[in-house]
Amino acid sequence: MKPFIQGLVISILPLPKQGTKSYLNSDAVRAERRVSQWTPERSQRDSAQFARLQAKAKVVRRHIINSTTAAGSGHPTSSLSATDVAVALYFAVMRYDAKNPASPARDKFILSKGHAAPLLYAVLAEAGFFSTDMLPTLRKIGSPLEGHPNLRRLPGVEASTDPLGRVCRSASARRWRPGWTRPTRASMS
């Protein structure tokens, strides 16, 4: 896990009861110890990575604005509000292979607020899942860049989601367990 993400992880991990053996061995405590191991070299490395992520986030924001403007519709503010988190996850934390989007070793990103699809599309394009030239086709007839993510139309999309964030139950369902593979058009007909 990357150091600048650890603060976020520490704040959301539930801690066991303080003073117990499980507390001292918890993920949050171990992450806190790693964060406290500061060195000037590590600081420079983290600063360079942070600058790289900021630059990538700026590019992704530009893609979001351009694609929603070209479409004449969409939800740019919902997409912009989650840009930093998605960029940090895709370009500093997650493991994936854009050339093999169905790899069983990949990390899965499920966008629970489906109306922020322009964000997901911009991040996937920057990650190399498809060309950035497709982004202006958002919400156009025949385009795989629909108003909400559709896992059957675009590589890298892990779940078809709606605007209300009701994807949590499907994300924890049996099909997300290791060994599950994405259905193909042939297997669904």
C-alpha positions, 0 to 999 in steps of 0.5 A, a space after each residue: 500500500 502506498 504511503 499517501 493512501 495509508 492515512 485514508 486506510 488508517 481512518 477507515 479500518 476498524 481497530 480491535 480493542 486497545 491493549 489486546 494482542 489483535 490490536 497490536 497486530 492489526 492492519 491499521 497499527 502496522 500501516 501507522 508504523 510504516 507511515 511513521 518511518 519517515 526518511 528524506 529519501 522517502 519524502 522525495 520519492 513520495 513527493 515525486 509520486 504525488 506530483 505525478 498523480 496530481 498531473 494525471 488527475 488534471 488530465 483526467 479532469 480535462 477528459 471529464 469536462 471535454 467528454 460531458 461537454 461534447 455529449 451535452 449531458 452527463 454528470 461532470 460534478 459527480 465525476 470530478 468529485 471522485 477524481 483524486 481517489 480514482 486516480 490514486 487507486 488506478 495509478 498508485 495502488 491497484 494491480 491490473 493489466 490493460 492488455 488483459 482486463 480479465 486477468 484473475 490477478 487484477 484488483 477490481 474497481 467498482 464504481 458504485 455511483 454509476 452516474 460518474 461514468 465519465 470519471 471511470 471512462 477517463 481513468 480507464 482510457 488513461 490507464 490504456 484500456 482503450 484510446 482516449 480518442 473514444 472519450 468524446 463519443 460519450 453517450 452517443 448512439 452506438 458508443 460503448 461509453 454509455 451514461 452508466 458503466 456497462 460491463 458487457 460493452 467496455 474492457 475494464 468495467 467490473 460491474 454495470 451500475 446505477 445512480 443509487 449505489 445499489 451495487 454493494 450487494 452484487 459486489 459481495 455476491 458469489 460472482 465476485 469470488 475468486 475464480 469467477 470470470 466475466 460472461 461472454 456474449 456467446 455464453 449468454 445467448 
